[in-house]
């Protein structure tokens, strides 16, 4: 216990001093996830990295509030978000809670969909060759939504969406829709990610009645959201508060 405590203090101090560039941020968030996975994450270490989490969280909150800074029509002009490809599992869950993008109890269990979502995603992934090092093209999203507009109910209660997937209504979607849910450019184009494609499909299905829409949209992703997909979720929340 004494050795573990000293090591933890040293690690937390190192994190505060040496986490600077994108590569160090990526390693720090992954390190937090590994500590949490093995039940070694304590508050001191958590707070050592939290200082690098709150600035991007504030930018994400702005996006969720409908405020964004687009330097072009195809990507977000967000240098702070471009510095890191992901917040990692632990801090992504923290962000989803802060942004009110999780069910009240923090899981899908209360909605009765978690097991169903996992089963369908695993069936789809089981039929494909998933690489040992999971990349964006191997990530699949399970989507369920039920949204009401003026006199209509739009729903899809069981659909898996893969990387680059097309949707039945995407061909008739408004031309500006893709420009309202834009990705963060980080190392490569992230516009084809499954999470963005799923939310574009929901928005496209509402058509011109989107302004009066109300209902629920549920996404289950087979992997932790990257910073771009998290930003797209926030933009979707900004469009449909």
Secondary structure, DSSP 4 states (H G I P E B T S, - for coil): -HHHHHHHHHHHHHHHHH--SHHHHHHHHHHHHHHHHTT---HHHHHHHHTTTHHHHHHHHHHHTT----SSSSEE--HHHHT-S--HHHHHHHHHHHTT-S-TTSSSGGGT-HHHHHHHHHHHHHTS---SS--GGG--EEEEEEEEETTEEEEEEEEEE-TT---TTGGGS-TTSTTTSPEE-SSS--TT-HHHHHHHHHHHHHGGGGGG-EEEEEEEESSPPPHHHHHHHHHHHHH--
